[in-house]
Amino acid sequence: MSESFRSSPPEQPWSTSGTAGNGYQGGFDPDKSAGNDAGRALLVGVLGGLLSAAGYLIYQRLPEDQKQRLAGQARQLLQQRITELRQNFNI
């Protein structure tokens, strides 16, 4: 096929012309991208664990009446959310 009938410009990452021999062009390297994604996922997991541990320690130090109020508020919020979902899905 001649260059005048190309379906995509040659500078597009999915184009087959001008590749580095690995099928990819430009600055995209799938191996580096996978490593970055795994590192970010690990970082998010560690931060989430630290935040939940801090929240648990704070919750444990609360007086009983505040714990009961928080539990009641959480229960009420959950019931409202379930009711909303049931209305949305007509269950």
C-alpha positions in Angstrom: 0.0 0.0 0.0 1.4 3.4 -0.8 2.0 6.1 1.7 -0.7 8.3 0.2 -3.4 5.8 1.3 -2.3 5.3 4.9 -5.2 4.9 7.3 -3.3 6.4 10.2 -0.5 9.0 10.3 3.0 7.5 10.7 3.6 9.3 14.0 0.8 7.4 15.8 2.0 4.8 18.4 -0.1 2.0 16.7 1.4 2.7 13.3 3.8 0.1 11.9 6.2 2.4 10.2 9.2 3.8 12.0 9.0 1.3 14.9 12.0 0.3 16.9 11.7 -3.3 16.0 9.5 -4.2 19.0 6.2 -3.0 17.5 6.1 0.1 19.6 7.1 3.6 18.7 7.9 6.7 20.6 8.3 6.9 24.4 5.8 4.1 25.3 7.4 1.0 26.8 4.9 -1.6 28.1 7.4 -3.0 30.5 8.1 0.3 32.2 4.4 1.1 32.2 3.6 -2.2 34.0 6.3 -1.5 36.6 5.0 2.0 37.2 1.4 0.7 37.6 2.6 -2.0 40.1 4.6 0.6 42.1 1.6 2.9 42.3 -0.7 0.1 43.3 1.7 -0.9 46.0 2.0 2.7 47.2 -1.8 3.1 47.3 -2.1 -0.2 49.3 0.5 0.8 51.8 -1.0 4.3 52.3 -4.5 2.8 52.7 -3.2 0.4 55.3 -1.5 3.1 57.2 -4.6 5.3 57.2 -6.9 2.5 58.2 -4.5 1.5 61.1 -4.5 5.2 62.2 -8.2 5.3 62.1 -8.6 2.1 64.1 -6.2 3.4 66.8 -8.1 6.7 67.0 -11.4 4.8 67.2 -10.2 2.6 70.0 -9.4 5.6 72.1 -12.9 7.1 71.8 -15.3 6.9 74.8 -18.0 4.3 74.5 -20.8 6.8 73.9 -19.0 8.3 70.9 -18.3 4.8 69.5 -22.0 4.0 69.8 -23.0 7.2 68.0 -20.5 6.5 65.2 -21.8 3.0 64.9 -25.4 4.3 64.7 -24.4 6.9 62.1 -22.6 4.3 60.0 -25.6 1.9 60.3 -28.0 4.7 59.2 -25.8 5.7 56.3 -25.6 2.1 55.1 -29.4 1.7 55.3 -29.9 4.9 53.3 -27.4 3.7 50.7 -29.1 0.3 50.4 -32.5 1.9 50.1 -31.1 4.2 47.3 -29.7 1.3 45.4 -32.9 -0.7 45.7 -34.8 2.3 44.3 -32.3 2.7 41.5 -32.5 -1.0 40.5 -36.2 -1.5 41.3 -35.4 -4.4 43.7 
